[in-house]
Amino acid sequence: MLGLNAMPDAFTKSECEIIIKAISGLPTDEALLVGRNKDQNLRKSELVWIDDVASTQWVMERLIDLVRKANRDQFEFDLTEFAESPQVAIYKSSESGHFSWHSDIGSGTAAGRRKLTLVLQLSDAAAYEGGELEIMPGAQILTASRAQGCASIFPSFTLHQVTPVTNGTRYSMTVWAHGPAFR
């Protein structure tokens, strides 16, 4: 089944804290929808693009290795590149941070070639309430692990959402692997 590949210890708790610290205090961008559209009813979070953060090359190297392993072991998609920078999403309870049901394939040049989505749980599970990553590969909704350092990998066409954060702040990192269009 092309559902969800969970990698529980993809990053250590210490590595996740290093990433959060590296982006803390940096300017953020308001999260937009595919096609650069804005709709806070559908998505409310802030973003930091990891390529803009000094001394984080090791993060991308690890993400590439994780995607390659998951693709080899489960998906077997034709992947050719990582055409977009990984993004750290910051979901704050003070802003009812969330991202309603969506898929990661859209009409943009890079978005149209997304094949696999990887979401890395950066926050400690106790640091926030709500903010569940839910994935719907079929009729059932799967809830991704909240364990700090767990990577969830799934086909980019799969519907998924982040439920509203009701207390605290949730940090997660997302990267997409690209390839030729599905046919």
C-alpha positions as CSV (number, residue, x, y, z in Angstrom):
1,M,0.0,0.0,0.0
2,L,1.3,3.4,-0.9
3,G,0.3,4.9,2.4
4,L,2.7,6.2,5.0
5,N,6.3,5.3,5.7
6,A,7.3,6.3,9.3
7,M,10.9,6.6,10.3
8,P,10.8,7.0,14.1
9,D,14.4,8.0,14.8
10,A,15.3,9.9,11.6
11,F,16.8,12.7,13.6
12,T,17.8,12.8,17.3
13,K,16.0,15.1,19.8
14,S,19.3,17.0,20.0
15,E,19.4,17.5,16.2
16,C,15.8,18.7,16.2
17,E,16.6,21.2,18.9
18,I,19.6,22.5,16.9
19,I,17.4,23.1,13.9
20,I,14.8,24.9,15.9
21,K,17.5,27.1,17.6
22,A,19.0,27.8,14.1
23,I,15.8,29.3,12.8
24,S,14.7,31.0,16.0
25,G,14.8,34.8,15.6
26,L,15.1,34.6,11.8
27,P,12.5,36.5,9.7
28,T,9.6,34.3,8.7
29,D,7.4,34.3,5.6
30,E,3.6,33.9,5.8
31,A,2.7,30.4,4.6
32,L,0.9,30.5,1.3
33,L,-1.0,27.8,-0.7
34,V,0.3,26.2,-3.9
35,G,0.2,28.9,-6.6
36,R,1.2,31.5,-4.0
37,N,-2.4,32.1,-3.0
38,K,-3.3,33.3,0.5
39,D,-6.2,31.9,2.5
40,Q,-5.9,31.9,6.3
41,N,-9.0,29.8,6.6
42,L,-7.1,27.0,4.8
43,R,-3.5,27.6,6.1
44,K,-2.1,29.7,8.9
45,S,1.5,29.3,9.8
46,E,4.9,30.9,9.3
47,L,7.8,29.5,7.3
48,V,11.6,29.6,7.3
49,W,13.3,28.1,4.2
50,I,16.2,26.0,5.5
51,D,18.5,26.9,2.5
52,D,18.5,30.4,3.9
53,V,19.9,29.2,7.3
54,A,23.6,29.1,7.8
55,S,25.3,25.7,8.7
56,T,22.3,23.5,7.9
57,Q,23.7,21.6,4.8
58,W,23.8,18.4,6.9
59,V,20.0,18.6,7.3
60,M,19.4,18.4,3.5
61,E,21.9,15.6,3.2
62,R,20.1,13.6,5.8
63,L,16.6,14.3,4.3
64,I,17.9,13.1,0.9
65,D,19.1,9.8,2.4
66,L,15.8,9.3,4.2
67,V,13.7,9.9,1.0
68,R,16.0,7.6,-1.0
69,K,15.6,4.8,1.6
70,A,11.8,5.1,1.8
71,N,11.5,5.3,-2.0
72,R,13.7,2.2,-2.4
73,D,11.9,0.2,0.3
74,Q,8.3,1.2,-0.3
75,F,7.4,3.6,-3.1
76,E,9.7,2.9,-6.1
77,F,8.8,6.3,-7.7
78,D,11.0,7.8,-10.5
79,L,12.7,10.5,-8.5
80,T,15.2,12.9,-10.1
81,E,15.8,15.9,-7.8
82,F,14.9,18.0,-4.8
83,A,13.9,21.2,-6.6
84,E,12.7,23.1,-3.6
85,S,14.3,24.1,-0.3
86,P,13.0,22.3,2.8
87,Q,10.7,24.6,4.8
88,V,10.3,24.7,8.6
89,A,6.6,25.4,9.4
90,I,5.8,27.2,12.7
91,Y,2.2,26.6,13.9
92,K,1.3,28.8,16.9
93,S,-1.7,28.3,19.1
94,S,-2.0,32.1,19.5
95,E,-2.8,32.2,15.8
96,S,-4.7,28.9,15.6
97,G,-2.0,27.6,13.3
98,H,-3.3,24.9,11.0
99,F,-3.3,23.6,7.4
100,S,-6.6,22.2,6.1
101,W,-6.9,19.1,3.9
102,H,-4.7,19.4,0.8
103,S,-2.3,17.6,-1.4
104,D,1.2,18.8,-2.3
105,I,0.7,18.6,-6.0
106,G,-0.3,21.8,-7.7
107,S,0.0,23.9,-10.8
108,G,3.4,25.4,-10.1
109,T,6.4,24.3,-12.0
110,A,8.1,22.5,-9.0
111,A,4.8,21.6,-7.3
112,G,3.6,19.8,-10.4
113,R,6.5,17.5,-10.2
114,R,6.4,16.6,-6.5
115,K,6.4,12.9,-6.0
116,L,7.1,12.3,-2.3
117,T,6.5,14.5,0.7
118,L,8.6,14.1,3.9
119,V,7.5,15.8,7.1
120,L,10.0,15.8,10.0
121,Q,8.6,16.3,13.5
122,L,10.9,18.9,15.1
123,S,8.9,19.7,18.3
124,D,8.8,17.6,21.4
125,A,5.3,16.2,21.5
126,A,4.7,17.8,24.9
127,A,5.5,21.3,23.6
128,Y,2.0,21.7,22.0
129,E,-1.5,20.4,21.9
130,G,-3.5,19.8,18.7
131,G,-1.5,20.1,15.5
132,E,-1.9,16.5,14.5
133,L,-0.5,15.6,11.0
134,E,-3.3,13.5,9.5
135,I,-2.8,11.6,6.3
136,M,-5.6,10.0,4.2
137,P,-4.1,7.5,1.7
138,G,-7.5,5.8,1.4
139,A,-10.8,5.7,3.3
140,Q,-9.0,5.8,6.7
141,I,-7.3,8.7,8.3
142,L,-3.8,7.9,9.7
143,T,-2.3,10.1,12.4
144,A,1.5,10.6,12.0
145,S,3.7,10.1,15.0
146,R,4.3,13.1,17.2
147,A,7.7,11.7,18.4
148,Q,10.4,14.3,18.1
149,G,12.7,13.3,15.2
150,C,10.2,11.1,13.4
151,A,10.0,11.5,9.6
152,S,6.7,10.7,7.9
153,I,7.0,10.1,4.1
154,F,4.0,9.7,1.8
155,P,3.1,10.3,-1.9
156,S,2.6,14.0,-2.5
157,F,-0.8,13.4,-4.1
158,T,-2.1,12.0,-0.8
159,L,-4.6,14.2,1.1
160,H,-3.2,15.4,4.5
161,Q,-3.7,18.2,7.0
162,V,-2.4,19.7,10.2
163,T,-5.2,20.2,12.8
164,P,-5.3,23.5,14.7
165,V,-2.7,23.9,17.4
166,T,-4.6,24.7,20.6
167,N,-1.7,25.2,23.0
168,G,2.0,25.9,22.4
169,T,3.9,25.9,19.1
170,R,4.5,23.1,16.7
171,Y,7.6,23.0,14.5
172,S,7.9,20.7,11.5
173,M,10.1,20.5,8.4
174,T,8.8,19.5,5.0
175,V,10.8,18.6,1.8
176,W,9.6,17.2,-1.5
177,A,11.3,14.8,-3.9
178,H,10.6,15.6,-7.6
179,G,10.4,13.5,-10.7
180,P,8.6,13.2,-14.0
181,A,4.8,13.6,-13.9
182,F,2.8,10.6,-12.8
183,R,1.2,8.7,-15.7
